[in-house]
Amino acid sequence: MHAMTYTSHNGQTADLYGEWAWVPNLTDIRGGKWTYTLGTRGITGASRPAVESKFTVNSTNPEQLDGIQALFDSDVQQLTPGMLTINGEWSQRALIVGRDVQSPTPSPDLVIITFTVILCDGTWSRALPTQHFYPVSSGTNSQLDLPTDLPTDLAASRIVLLVSNPSILPAEFVATIFGPCTNPSFTVGSNSYEFEDLTVPIGGYVRLTATGLEKGIRLVTENGDETDAFSHGVRDSGAGGGRYIFEPMPAGNNLLTVSGNFGLDIDLYERGDVPWSTLS
């Protein structure tokens, strides 16, 4: 399956998997590379830079092909990448900067164009299913009533909460905390994600974005008003320090603890190459 869509910076989408236009082969855009510096016994500074690649589009509808090319050119002129998505899962920011037309073609009704694409992120990513958490803390006065009269009852058992990251690498994430709550915090593995001097009102939420493309905190009220709350996230000594608000989620299943009864959604993002098992 070679499903591909391109979404421009202003939200317009071109479908490159249909009756009138299709991508017969995606082998080239699987390519990628690491940049690094040679050291005495290895390498340092390994990263995945933007790469130039190609993909070919076959089309039987010149008018719609004109529209797609205009969409590509608009993003290049604005110097603002669009989003290339494969099989509805794996995405990467991209700019289509060139085209070569094959001539002759097998049919006069068929146009074959090879596009040159800049894969801006150097790696692909996909969103994993949202993990929803609605913990119950001992502060809710929820108790187990004993059959005999004693000076006290037993507190309700806490549910063990686990954040699951199926990747072998730490994952970027977006976390959404639903109000009402004040100075919410949660811990995953050995890192604590904390907010200071922050109140999330009833019906509102705070969204923590910790991805390679964005690190931000936005507070949204019930009526839709949105404010920047970046300064309320605890960053302490930075990555690896144990109290870094943007620390990637560790691999595997990790215990989650929360400071209150607020609802919490966590969206993890897996980064890497498009798996061979899902795309030929």
Rosetta blueprint (number, residue, H / E / L):
1 M L
2 H L
3 A L
4 M E
5 T E
6 Y E
7 T E
8 S L
9 H L
10 N L
11 G L
12 Q L
13 T E
14 A E
15 D E
16 L L
17 Y E
18 G L
19 E L
20 W L
21 A E
22 W E
23 V L
24 P L
25 N L
26 L L
27 T L
28 D H
29 I H
30 R H
31 G L
32 G L
33 K L
34 W L
35 T E
36 Y E
37 T E
38 L E
39 G L
40 T L
41 R L
42 G L
43 I E
44 T E
45 G E
46 A E
47 S E
48 R L
49 P L
50 A L
51 V E
52 E E
53 S E
54 K E
55 F E
56 T E
57 V E
58 N E
59 S E
60 T L
61 N L
62 P H
63 E H
64 Q H
65 L H
66 D H
67 G H
68 I H
69 Q H
70 A H
71 L H
72 F H
73 D H
74 S H
75 D H
76 V H
77 Q H
78 Q H
79 L L
80 T L
81 P L
82 G E
83 M E
84 L E
85 T E
86 I E
87 N L
88 G L
89 E L
90 W E
91 S E
92 Q E
93 R E
94 A E
95 L E
96 I E
97 V E
98 G E
99 R E
100 D E
101 V E
102 Q L
103 S L
104 P L
105 T L
106 P L
107 S L
108 P L
109 D L
110 L L
111 V E
112 I E
113 I E
114 T E
115 F E
116 T E
117 V E
118 I E
119 L E
120 C L
121 D L
122 G L
123 T L
124 W E
125 S E
126 R E
127 A E
128 L L
129 P L
130 T L
131 Q E
132 H E
133 F E
134 Y L
135 P L
136 V L
137 S L
138 S H
139 G H
140 T H
141 N L
142 S L
143 Q E
144 L E
145 D L
146 L L
147 P L
148 T L
149 D L
150 L L
151 P L
152 T L
153 D L
154 L E
155 A E
156 A L
157 S L
158 R L
159 I L
160 V L
161 L E
162 L E
163 V E
164 S E
165 N E
166 P L
167 S L
168 I L
169 L L
170 P L
171 A E
172 E E
173 F E
174 V E
175 A E
176 T E
177 I E
178 F E
179 G L
180 P L
181 C E
182 T E
183 N L
184 P L
185 S E
186 F E
187 T E
188 V E
189 G L
190 S L
191 N E
192 S E
193 Y E
194 E E
195 F E
196 E L
197 D L
198 L L
199 T E
200 V E
201 P L
202 I L
203 G L
204 G L
205 Y E
206 V E
207 R E
208 L E
209 T E
210 A E
211 T L
212 G L
213 L L
214 E L
215 K E
216 G E
217 I E
218 R E
219 L E
220 V E
221 T L
222 E L
223 N L
224 G L
225 D L
226 E E
227 T E
228 D E
229 A L
230 F H
231 S H
232 H H
233 G E
234 V L
235 R L
236 D L
237 S L
238 G L
239 A L
240 G L
241 G L
242 G L
243 R L
244 Y L
245 I L
246 F L
247 E L
248 P L
249 M E
250 P L
251 A L
252 G E
253 N E
254 N E
255 L E
256 L E
257 T E
258 V E
259 S L
260 G L
261 N L
262 F L
263 G E
264 L E
265 D E
266 I E
267 D E
268 L E
269 Y E
270 E E
271 R E
272 G E
273 D L
274 V L
275 P L
276 W L
277 S L
278 T L
279 L L
280 S L
